[in-house]
Amino acid sequence: MAEAMIAPVIGSGLQPVEDIYLYDVSSAALEGFKKKYPGIKTAQSMQEVVEKSDLVVCAVKPQNLSTEFFTQIDPSPDTILLSVVAGSPVSTFIKGGFSKVARSMPNTPAQIGKGMTVWCATDNFSSEEKENVKKLLSSFGKQVYVEDEDFIDMSTSISGSGPAYIFMLMEAMIDAGVHMGFSRPIATTLVHQTILGSTLYAMETKEHPVVLRNSVTSPAGTTASAIYELENGKFRTVIKDAIWACYRRSLEMGQKDSNVGPGRMGKSFVIVPKGELKEEDMEN
């Protein structure tokens, strides 16, 4: 995701390439960045990045946010940390030594400047600092600020992971077109333009999706037959269940109670880090 952010930030003129510092444990990855973005700076350590930056973007795997990870960093009180780490709450970075933390959940269309990012920030951000984060996130798409951090986990299940759902739908539609007899390139074009056009049409008209769907569905027609099969296959339920499953997993990754959603309002469960569960705890 960090790489997805670099090109739009440079391309929009928000930040000159020579003012961007990168660090990665992989020297090969850093060399790749230097070739792709001539003039970009690479650092020898995370601490070097922190010292030379006003705003630090953290884009590591959630499992890498260990105690050892944070011992390599000594941020100043004014250092702003922008996290794009899925499932990792603001408190993780506060415990790690940062005092000003913004947590965000972008998605992969950010790579072409069409991303959707939901974000929040700690209360100690100034208006100017919030505006700077907003400008950064806006450089690769739309952004929505929320006061409550809980909405970040929720957005992970809709906009964060959402592209994967759309890509799977695209894959199924394209394969069906090929099965009928279209060449794969033509089937792909049909599906791409249909999804793009439908999305733009919905945004332009601002109509409720059910109104738009009904406008395409004639009684006893071809679309009605297709909708009948989708309803029989519990299309809506599968989509909603997938989104709830994604939300629960995001909560689990942040060591939160994931006993939420339809049919999950019974007994609560406590997430215990690996290796910290004792035999007497199991008895209780």
Secondary structure, DSSP 8 states (H G I E B T S, - for coil): -HHHHHHHHHHTTSS-GGG-EE--S-HHHHHHHHHHSTT-EE-SSHHHHHHH-SEEEE---GGG--HHHHHT----TT-EEEE--TT--HHHHHHTT-SEEEEEE--GGGGGT-EEEEEEE-TT--HHHHHHHHHHHHTTEEEEE-SSTHHHHHHIIIIISHHHHHHHHHHHHHHHHHHHT--HHHHHHHHHHHHHHHHHHHHHH---HHHHHHHH--TTSHHHHHHHHHHHTTHHHHHHHHHHHHHHHHHHHTT-----STT--SS------TT---HHHHH-
